[in-house]
Amino acid sequence: MENNIEKIRQDCWDKTLDAIAYSYIYQLKIKSINFWLRISKILGIIIPVFLGGVLTSTYNSPEYISLAIWITSPFALGQLVLSTILTINGADENVLKYSTKAAEYSVIETEFRQLARYPSKDEFECIKKFEILIEREKGISKANLEVTDKEKRIGMRFGLRELSRKCVGCNEIPLSMNSSNCDICGNF
């Protein structure tokens, strides 16, 4: 009986690591998209405000106005291209999808961690809780969105660092998110 509960605890810690890794991966994706969305919004506000300021302060000087338009045109075109790319790629929708996935993995990670820390004394109840969590985790992981091997290694390194666990590849506990030469928790 104690052996089954101990195996469930170990499996829960492994699933906790996986959930931490995937949650981190989706948070990184959100951060990347949000960076480009912010750049697009900043350019979309600064350029018209700058041109409006130039127009209102130098309305009698066409050479200043044409110079301002000449300077801001490349930035305006860049903002137009960036906004088009972000819209075509569905950046706002992707942020929403990735936020949902990160939240789902965060919740399941907490539940696996709780079961690993405080397993039920009743073996049947412990197995039942574990099986329910496994089914929920399968449902969440079925819809994993565009996760590359590189991102999985980054997530693995983050999870190992968070739980202070040794990597099975390099046999070290990661102390930072700097890449190493390990094929499991590095090379990214």
Rosetta constraint file for C-alpha pairs under 8 A:
AtomPair CA 1 CA 5 HARMONIC 6.57 0.50
AtomPair CA 1 CA 123 HARMONIC 6.42 0.50
AtomPair CA 2 CA 6 HARMONIC 6.10 0.50
AtomPair CA 2 CA 123 HARMONIC 7.92 0.50
AtomPair CA 3 CA 7 HARMONIC 6.17 0.50
AtomPair CA 4 CA 8 HARMONIC 6.18 0.50
AtomPair CA 4 CA 123 HARMONIC 7.35 0.50
AtomPair CA 5 CA 9 HARMONIC 6.16 0.50
AtomPair CA 5 CA 119 HARMONIC 7.22 0.50
AtomPair CA 5 CA 123 HARMONIC 6.36 0.50
AtomPair CA 5 CA 126 HARMONIC 7.01 0.50
AtomPair CA 5 CA 127 HARMONIC 7.75 0.50
AtomPair CA 6 CA 10 HARMONIC 6.29 0.50
AtomPair CA 7 CA 11 HARMONIC 6.14 0.50
AtomPair CA 8 CA 12 HARMONIC 6.00 0.50
AtomPair CA 8 CA 116 HARMONIC 7.42 0.50
AtomPair CA 8 CA 126 HARMONIC 7.87 0.50
AtomPair CA 8 CA 127 HARMONIC 7.37 0.50
AtomPair CA 8 CA 130 HARMONIC 7.13 0.50
AtomPair CA 9 CA 13 HARMONIC 6.32 0.50
AtomPair CA 9 CA 115 HARMONIC 6.95 0.50
AtomPair CA 9 CA 116 HARMONIC 4.38 0.50
AtomPair CA 9 CA 117 HARMONIC 7.42 0.50
AtomPair CA 9 CA 119 HARMONIC 7.11 0.50
AtomPair CA 10 CA 14 HARMONIC 6.34 0.50
AtomPair CA 10 CA 116 HARMONIC 7.04 0.50
AtomPair CA 11 CA 15 HARMONIC 6.18 0.50
AtomPair CA 12 CA 16 HARMONIC 5.98 0.50
AtomPair CA 12 CA 112 HARMONIC 5.13 0.50
AtomPair CA 12 CA 113 HARMONIC 6.55 0.50
AtomPair CA 12 CA 115 HARMONIC 6.82 0.50
AtomPair CA 12 CA 116 HARMONIC 5.32 0.50
AtomPair CA 12 CA 130 HARMONIC 7.75 0.50
AtomPair CA 13 CA 17 HARMONIC 6.27 0.50
AtomPair CA 13 CA 112 HARMONIC 6.92 0.50
AtomPair CA 13 CA 113 HARMONIC 6.43 0.50
AtomPair CA 13 CA 116 HARMONIC 6.09 0.50
AtomPair CA 14 CA 18 HARMONIC 6.44 0.50
AtomPair CA 15 CA 19 HARMONIC 6.11 0.50
AtomPair CA 15 CA 109 HARMONIC 7.28 0.50
AtomPair CA 15 CA 112 HARMONIC 6.66 0.50
AtomPair CA 16 CA 20 HARMONIC 6.12 0.50
AtomPair CA 16 CA 108 HARMONIC 7.78 0.50
AtomPair CA 16 CA 109 HARMONIC 4.83 0.50
AtomPair CA 16 CA 110 HARMONIC 7.49 0.50
AtomPair CA 16 CA 112 HARMONIC 5.60 0.50
AtomPair CA 16 CA 113 HARMONIC 5.89 0.50
AtomPair CA 17 CA 21 HARMONIC 6.18 0.50
AtomPair CA 17 CA 109 HARMONIC 7.72 0.50
AtomPair CA 17 CA 156 HARMONIC 7.53 0.50
AtomPair CA 17 CA 159 HARMONIC 5.15 0.50
AtomPair CA 17 CA 160 HARMONIC 6.91 0.50
AtomPair CA 17 CA 163 HARMONIC 7.31 0.50
AtomPair CA 18 CA 22 HARMONIC 6.26 0.50
AtomPair CA 18 CA 156 HARMONIC 7.33 0.50
AtomPair CA 18 CA 159 HARMONIC 7.13 0.50
AtomPair CA 19 CA 23 HARMONIC 6.01 0.50
AtomPair CA 19 CA 105 HARMONIC 5.12 0.50
AtomPair CA 19 CA 106 HARMONIC 6.71 0.50
AtomPair CA 19 CA 108 HARMONIC 6.85 0.50
AtomPair CA 19 CA 109 HARMONIC 5.13 0.50
AtomPair CA 20 CA 24 HARMONIC 6.14 0.50
AtomPair CA 20 CA 105 HARMONIC 6.99 0.50
AtomPair CA 20 CA 106 HARMONIC 6.82 0.50
AtomPair CA 20 CA 109 HARMONIC 6.32 0.50
AtomPair CA 20 CA 155 HARMONIC 7.46 0.50
AtomPair CA 20 CA 158 HARMONIC 7.66 0.50
AtomPair CA 20 CA 159 HARMONIC 5.45 0.50
AtomPair CA 21 CA 25 HARMONIC 6.22 0.50
AtomPair CA 21 CA 152 HARMONIC 7.28 0.50
AtomPair CA 21 CA 154 HARMONIC 7.73 0.50
AtomPair CA 21 CA 155 HARMONIC 3.94 0.50
AtomPair CA 21 CA 156 HARMONIC 5.42 0.50
AtomPair CA 21 CA 157 HARMONIC 7.81 0.50
AtomPair CA 21 CA 158 HARMONIC 6.25 0.50
AtomPair CA 21 CA 159 HARMONIC 5.10 0.50
AtomPair CA 22 CA 26 HARMONIC 6.29 0.50
AtomPair CA 22 CA 102 HARMONIC 7.09 0.50
AtomPair CA 22 CA 105 HARMONIC 6.66 0.50
AtomPair CA 22 CA 152 HARMONIC 7.59 0.50
AtomPair CA 22 CA 155 HARMONIC 6.19 0.50
AtomPair CA 23 CA 27 HARMONIC 6.23 0.50
AtomPair CA 23 CA 101 HARMONIC 7.04 0.50
AtomPair CA 23 CA 102 HARMONIC 4.29 0.50
AtomPair CA 23 CA 103 HARMONIC 7.13 0.50
AtomPair CA 23 CA 104 HARMONIC 7.95 0.50
AtomPair CA 23 CA 105 HARMONIC 5.29 0.50
AtomPair CA 23 CA 106 HARMONIC 6.04 0.50
AtomPair CA 24 CA 28 HARMONIC 6.21 0.50
AtomPair CA 24 CA 102 HARMONIC 7.16 0.50
AtomPair CA 24 CA 155 HARMONIC 6.04 0.50
AtomPair CA 24 CA 158 HARMONIC 7.41 0.50
AtomPair CA 25 CA 29 HARMONIC 6.39 0.50
AtomPair CA 25 CA 102 HARMONIC 7.99 0.50
AtomPair CA 25 CA 147 HARMONIC 7.85 0.50
AtomPair CA 25 CA 151 HARMONIC 6.28 0.50
AtomPair CA 25 CA 152 HARMONIC 7.39 0.50
AtomPair CA 25 CA 154 HARMONIC 7.47 0.50
AtomPair CA 25 CA 155 HARMONIC 5.68 0.50
AtomPair CA 26 CA 30 HARMONIC 6.23 0.50
AtomPair CA 26 CA 98 HARMONIC 5.36 0.50
AtomPair CA 26 CA 99 HARMONIC 7.04 0.50
AtomPair CA 26 CA 101 HARMONIC 6.82 0.50
AtomPair CA 26 CA 102 HARMONIC 5.46 0.50
AtomPair CA 27 CA 31 HARMONIC 6.16 0.50
AtomPair CA 27 CA 98 HARMONIC 7.24 0.50
AtomPair CA 27 CA 99 HARMONIC 7.21 0.50
AtomPair CA 27 CA 102 HARMONIC 6.33 0.50
AtomPair CA 28 CA 32 HARMONIC 6.22 0.50
AtomPair CA 29 CA 33 HARMONIC 6.31 0.50
AtomPair CA 29 CA 95 HARMONIC 7.90 0.50
AtomPair CA 29 CA 98 HARMONIC 7.16 0.50
AtomPair CA 30 CA 34 HARMONIC 5.96 0.50
AtomPair CA 30 CA 94 HARMONIC 7.91 0.50
AtomPair CA 30 CA 95 HARMONIC 5.45 0.50
AtomPair CA 30 CA 98 HARMONIC 6.40 0.50
AtomPair CA 30 CA 99 HARMONIC 7.07 0.50
AtomPair CA 31 CA 35 HARMONIC 6.19 0.50
AtomPair CA 32 CA 36 HARMONIC 6.81 0.50
AtomPair CA 33 CA 37 HARMONIC 6.22 0.50
AtomPair CA 33 CA 91 HARMONIC 6.51 0.50
AtomPair CA 33 CA 95 HARMONIC 7.02 0.50
AtomPair CA 34 CA 38 HARMONIC 6.00 0.50
AtomPair CA 34 CA 95 HARMONIC 7.70 0.50
AtomPair CA 35 CA 39 HARMONIC 6.34 0.50
AtomPair CA 36 CA 40 HARMONIC 6.18 0.50
AtomPair CA 36 CA 82 HARMONIC 7.94 0.50
AtomPair CA 36 CA 86 HARMONIC 8.00 0.50
AtomPair CA 37 CA 41 HARMONIC 6.21 0.50
AtomPair CA 37 CA 83 HARMONIC 7.96 0.50
AtomPair CA 37 CA 86 HARMONIC 7.46 0.50
AtomPair CA 37 CA 91 HARMONIC 7.79 0.50
AtomPair CA 38 CA 42 HARMONIC 5.98 0.50
AtomPair CA 39 CA 43 HARMONIC 6.15 0.50
AtomPair CA 40 CA 44 HARMONIC 6.01 0.50
AtomPair CA 40 CA 79 HARMONIC 5.62 0.50
AtomPair CA 40 CA 82 HARMONIC 6.44 0.50
AtomPair CA 40 CA 83 HARMONIC 6.09 0.50
AtomPair CA 41 CA 45 HARMONIC 6.26 0.50
AtomPair CA 42 CA 46 HARMONIC 5.96 0.50
AtomPair CA 43 CA 47 HARMONIC 5.87 0.50
AtomPair CA 43 CA 75 HARMONIC 7.24 0.50
AtomPair CA 43 CA 76 HARMONIC 7.24 0.50
AtomPair CA 43 CA 79 HARMONIC 6.05 0.50
AtomPair CA 44 CA 48 HARMONIC 7.05 0.50
AtomPair CA 44 CA 76 HARMONIC 7.59 0.50
AtomPair CA 44 CA 79 HARMONIC 6.63 0.50
AtomPair CA 45 CA 49 HARMONIC 6.22 0.50
AtomPair CA 46 CA 50 HARMONIC 5.82 0.50
AtomPair CA 47 CA 51 HARMONIC 6.13 0.50
AtomPair CA 47 CA 72 HARMONIC 6.50 0.50
AtomPair CA 47 CA 75 HARMONIC 7.59 0.50
AtomPair CA 47 CA 76 HARMONIC 6.76 0.50
AtomPair CA 48 CA 52 HARMONIC 5.89 0.50
AtomPair CA 49 CA 53 HARMONIC 6.06 0.50
AtomPair CA 50 CA 54 HARMONIC 6.23 0.50
AtomPair CA 51 CA 55 HARMONIC 6.03 0.50
AtomPair CA 51 CA 65 HARMONIC 7.99 0.50
AtomPair CA 51 CA 68 HARMONIC 6.71 0.50
AtomPair CA 51 CA 69 HARMONIC 7.22 0.50
AtomPair CA 51 CA 72 HARMONIC 7.96 0.50
AtomPair CA 52 CA 56 HARMONIC 6.12 0.50
AtomPair CA 53 CA 57 HARMONIC 6.09 0.50
AtomPair CA 54 CA 58 HARMONIC 5.75 0.50
AtomPair CA 54 CA 59 HARMONIC 7.66 0.50
AtomPair CA 54 CA 64 HARMONIC 7.62 0.50
AtomPair CA 54 CA 65 HARMONIC 6.59 0.50
AtomPair CA 54 CA 68 HARMONIC 7.15 0.50
AtomPair CA 55 CA 59 HARMONIC 5.16 0.50
AtomPair CA 55 CA 65 HARMONIC 6.40 0.50
AtomPair CA 58 CA 62 HARMONIC 7.69 0.50
AtomPair CA 58 CA 64 HARMONIC 6.83 0.50
AtomPair CA 58 CA 65 HARMONIC 7.09 0.50
AtomPair CA 59 CA 65 HARMONIC 7.57 0.50
AtomPair CA 61 CA 65 HARMONIC 6.64 0.50
AtomPair CA 62 CA 66 HARMONIC 6.09 0.50
AtomPair CA 63 CA 67 HARMONIC 6.08 0.50
AtomPair CA 64 CA 68 HARMONIC 6.06 0.50
AtomPair CA 65 CA 69 HARMONIC 6.21 0.50
AtomPair CA 66 CA 70 HARMONIC 5.99 0.50
AtomPair CA 67 CA 71 HARMONIC 6.15 0.50
AtomPair CA 68 CA 72 HARMONIC 6.10 0.50
AtomPair CA 69 CA 73 HARMONIC 5.77 0.50
AtomPair CA 70 CA 74 HARMONIC 7.80 0.50
AtomPair CA 71 CA 75 HARMONIC 7.85 0.50
AtomPair CA 72 CA 76 HARMONIC 6.06 0.50
AtomPair CA 73 CA 77 HARMONIC 6.09 0.50
AtomPair CA 74 CA 78 HARMONIC 6.05 0.50
AtomPair CA 75 CA 79 HARMONIC 6.07 0.50
AtomPair CA 76 CA 80 HARMONIC 6.11 0.50
AtomPair CA 77 CA 81 HARMONIC 6.18 0.50
AtomPair CA 78 CA 82 HARMONIC 6.05 0.50
AtomPair CA 79 CA 83 HARMONIC 5.94 0.50
AtomPair CA 80 CA 84 HARMONIC 6.11 0.50
AtomPair CA 81 CA 85 HARMONIC 6.18 0.50
AtomPair CA 82 CA 86 HARMONIC 6.10 0.50
AtomPair CA 83 CA 87 HARMONIC 6.01 0.50
AtomPair CA 84 CA 88 HARMONIC 6.05 0.50
AtomPair CA 85 CA 89 HARMONIC 6.03 0.50
AtomPair CA 86 CA 90 HARMONIC 6.07 0.50
AtomPair CA 86 CA 91 HARMONIC 5.21 0.50
AtomPair CA 87 CA 91 HARMONIC 6.20 0.50
AtomPair CA 87 CA 92 HARMONIC 7.79 0.50
AtomPair CA 90 CA 94 HARMONIC 6.06 0.50
AtomPair CA 91 CA 95 HARMONIC 6.19 0.50
AtomPair CA 92 CA 96 HARMONIC 6.45 0.50
AtomPair CA 93 CA 97 HARMONIC 6.22 0.50
AtomPair CA 94 CA 98 HARMONIC 5.91 0.50
AtomPair CA 95 CA 99 HARMONIC 5.91 0.50
AtomPair CA 96 CA 100 HARMONIC 6.24 0.50
AtomPair CA 97 CA 101 HARMONIC 6.33 0.50
AtomPair CA 98 CA 102 HARMONIC 6.05 0.50
AtomPair CA 98 CA 145 HARMONIC 7.90 0.50
AtomPair CA 99 CA 103 HARMONIC 6.12 0.50
AtomPair CA 100 CA 104 HARMONIC 6.12 0.50
AtomPair CA 101 CA 105 HARMONIC 6.16 0.50
AtomPair CA 101 CA 140 HARMONIC 7.63 0.50
AtomPair CA 101 CA 144 HARMONIC 7.77 0.50
AtomPair CA 102 CA 106 HARMONIC 6.07 0.50
AtomPair CA 103 CA 107 HARMONIC 6.23 0.50
AtomPair CA 104 CA 108 HARMONIC 6.29 0.50
AtomPair CA 104 CA 140 HARMONIC 7.08 0.50
AtomPair CA 105 CA 109 HARMONIC 5.86 0.50
AtomPair CA 105 CA 140 HARMONIC 7.55 0.50
AtomPair CA 106 CA 110 HARMONIC 6.34 0.50
AtomPair CA 107 CA 111 HARMONIC 6.42 0.50
AtomPair CA 108 CA 112 HARMONIC 6.14 0.50
AtomPair CA 108 CA 133 HARMONIC 7.41 0.50
AtomPair CA 108 CA 136 HARMONIC 7.87 0.50
AtomPair CA 108 CA 137 HARMONIC 6.89 0.50
AtomPair CA 109 CA 113 HARMONIC 6.03 0.50
AtomPair CA 110 CA 114 HARMONIC 6.09 0.50
AtomPair CA 111 CA 115 HARMONIC 6.29 0.50
AtomPair CA 111 CA 133 HARMONIC 7.65 0.50
AtomPair CA 112 CA 116 HARMONIC 6.12 0.50
AtomPair CA 112 CA 133 HARMONIC 7.21 0.50
AtomPair CA 113 CA 117 HARMONIC 6.10 0.50
AtomPair CA 114 CA 118 HARMONIC 5.84 0.50
AtomPair CA 114 CA 119 HARMONIC 7.71 0.50
AtomPair CA 115 CA 119 HARMONIC 4.99 0.50
AtomPair CA 115 CA 120 HARMONIC 7.81 0.50
AtomPair CA 115 CA 126 HARMONIC 7.99 0.50
AtomPair CA 115 CA 130 HARMONIC 7.66 0.50
AtomPair CA 119 CA 126 HARMONIC 6.25 0.50
AtomPair CA 120 CA 125 HARMONIC 6.57 0.50
AtomPair CA 120 CA 126 HARMONIC 5.24 0.50
AtomPair CA 121 CA 126 HARMONIC 7.42 0.50
AtomPair CA 122 CA 126 HARMONIC 6.22 0.50
AtomPair CA 123 CA 127 HARMONIC 6.12 0.50
AtomPair CA 124 CA 128 HARMONIC 6.14 0.50
AtomPair CA 125 CA 129 HARMONIC 6.18 0.50
AtomPair CA 126 CA 130 HARMONIC 6.15 0.50
AtomPair CA 127 CA 131 HARMONIC 6.09 0.50
AtomPair CA 128 CA 132 HARMONIC 6.25 0.50
AtomPair CA 129 CA 133 HARMONIC 6.28 0.50
AtomPair CA 130 CA 134 HARMONIC 6.12 0.50
AtomPair CA 131 CA 135 HARMONIC 6.23 0.50
AtomPair CA 132 CA 136 HARMONIC 6.31 0.50
AtomPair CA 133 CA 137 HARMONIC 6.04 0.50
AtomPair CA 134 CA 138 HARMONIC 6.11 0.50
AtomPair CA 135 CA 139 HARMONIC 6.30 0.50
AtomPair CA 136 CA 140 HARMONIC 6.32 0.50
AtomPair CA 137 CA 141 HARMONIC 6.03 0.50
AtomPair CA 138 CA 142 HARMONIC 5.99 0.50
AtomPair CA 139 CA 143 HARMONIC 7.28 0.50
AtomPair CA 140 CA 144 HARMONIC 7.17 0.50
AtomPair CA 147 CA 151 HARMONIC 6.20 0.50
AtomPair CA 147 CA 152 HARMONIC 6.90 0.50
AtomPair CA 148 CA 152 HARMONIC 6.30 0.50
AtomPair CA 149 CA 153 HARMONIC 6.30 0.50
AtomPair CA 150 CA 154 HARMONIC 6.35 0.50
AtomPair CA 150 CA 187 HARMONIC 7.55 0.50
AtomPair CA 150 CA 188 HARMONIC 5.52 0.50
AtomPair CA 151 CA 155 HARMONIC 6.06 0.50
AtomPair CA 151 CA 188 HARMONIC 7.72 0.50
AtomPair CA 152 CA 156 HARMONIC 5.98 0.50
AtomPair CA 153 CA 157 HARMONIC 6.16 0.50
AtomPair CA 153 CA 183 HARMONIC 7.74 0.50
AtomPair CA 153 CA 184 HARMONIC 5.79 0.50
AtomPair CA 153 CA 185 HARMONIC 4.88 0.50
AtomPair CA 153 CA 186 HARMONIC 6.01 0.50
AtomPair CA 153 CA 187 HARMONIC 7.61 0.50
AtomPair CA 153 CA 188 HARMONIC 6.97 0.50
AtomPair CA 154 CA 158 HARMONIC 6.29 0.50
AtomPair CA 154 CA 177 HARMONIC 7.71 0.50
AtomPair CA 154 CA 185 HARMONIC 6.50 0.50
AtomPair CA 154 CA 186 HARMONIC 6.91 0.50
AtomPair CA 154 CA 188 HARMONIC 6.72 0.50
AtomPair CA 155 CA 159 HARMONIC 6.10 0.50
AtomPair CA 156 CA 160 HARMONIC 6.04 0.50
AtomPair CA 156 CA 184 HARMONIC 7.33 0.50
AtomPair CA 156 CA 185 HARMONIC 5.63 0.50
AtomPair CA 157 CA 161 HARMONIC 6.08 0.50
AtomPair CA 157 CA 174 HARMONIC 6.49 0.50
AtomPair CA 157 CA 177 HARMONIC 6.80 0.50
AtomPair CA 157 CA 185 HARMONIC 4.69 0.50
AtomPair CA 157 CA 186 HARMONIC 7.02 0.50
AtomPair CA 158 CA 162 HARMONIC 6.08 0.50
AtomPair CA 158 CA 174 HARMONIC 7.96 0.50
AtomPair CA 158 CA 177 HARMONIC 6.68 0.50
AtomPair CA 159 CA 163 HARMONIC 6.19 0.50
AtomPair CA 160 CA 164 HARMONIC 5.62 0.50
AtomPair CA 160 CA 165 HARMONIC 4.96 0.50
AtomPair CA 160 CA 166 HARMONIC 6.69 0.50
AtomPair CA 160 CA 167 HARMONIC 6.86 0.50
AtomPair CA 160 CA 173 HARMONIC 6.68 0.50
AtomPair CA 160 CA 174 HARMONIC 6.53 0.50
AtomPair CA 161 CA 165 HARMONIC 6.64 0.50
AtomPair CA 161 CA 173 HARMONIC 6.41 0.50
AtomPair CA 161 CA 174 HARMONIC 5.09 0.50
AtomPair CA 161 CA 175 HARMONIC 6.14 0.50
AtomPair CA 161 CA 176 HARMONIC 7.25 0.50
AtomPair CA 164 CA 173 HARMONIC 5.95 0.50
AtomPair CA 164 CA 174 HARMONIC 7.50 0.50
AtomPair CA 165 CA 172 HARMONIC 7.87 0.50
AtomPair CA 165 CA 173 HARMONIC 5.47 0.50
AtomPair CA 165 CA 174 HARMONIC 7.96 0.50
AtomPair CA 166 CA 170 HARMONIC 7.90 0.50
AtomPair CA 166 CA 171 HARMONIC 5.26 0.50
AtomPair CA 166 CA 172 HARMONIC 4.81 0.50
AtomPair CA 166 CA 173 HARMONIC 4.36 0.50
AtomPair CA 166 CA 174 HARMONIC 7.47 0.50
AtomPair CA 167 CA 171 HARMONIC 4.85 0.50
AtomPair CA 167 CA 172 HARMONIC 5.52 0.50
AtomPair CA 167 CA 173 HARMONIC 6.25 0.50
AtomPair CA 167 CA 174 HARMONIC 7.84 0.50
AtomPair CA 167 CA 184 HARMONIC 7.40 0.50
AtomPair CA 167 CA 185 HARMONIC 6.92 0.50
AtomPair CA 168 CA 172 HARMONIC 7.97 0.50
AtomPair CA 168 CA 184 HARMONIC 7.74 0.50
AtomPair CA 169 CA 182 HARMONIC 6.28 0.50
AtomPair CA 169 CA 183 HARMONIC 6.87 0.50
AtomPair CA 169 CA 184 HARMONIC 5.84 0.50
AtomPair CA 169 CA 185 HARMONIC 7.63 0.50
AtomPair CA 170 CA 182 HARMONIC 5.85 0.50
AtomPair CA 170 CA 184 HARMONIC 7.97 0.50
AtomPair CA 178 CA 186 HARMONIC 7.98 0.50
AtomPair CA 179 CA 185 HARMONIC 7.64 0.50
AtomPair CA 179 CA 186 HARMONIC 4.70 0.50
AtomPair CA 179 CA 187 HARMONIC 5.75 0.50
AtomPair CA 179 CA 188 HARMONIC 5.86 0.50
AtomPair CA 180 CA 185 HARMONIC 7.24 0.50
AtomPair CA 180 CA 186 HARMONIC 4.48 0.50
AtomPair CA 180 CA 187 HARMONIC 5.87 0.50
AtomPair CA 181 CA 186 HARMONIC 5.55 0.50
AtomPair CA 181 CA 187 HARMONIC 5.46 0.50
AtomPair CA 182 CA 186 HARMONIC 4.69 0.50
AtomPair CA 182 CA 187 HARMONIC 6.20 0.50
AtomPair CA 183 CA 187 HARMONIC 6.14 0.50
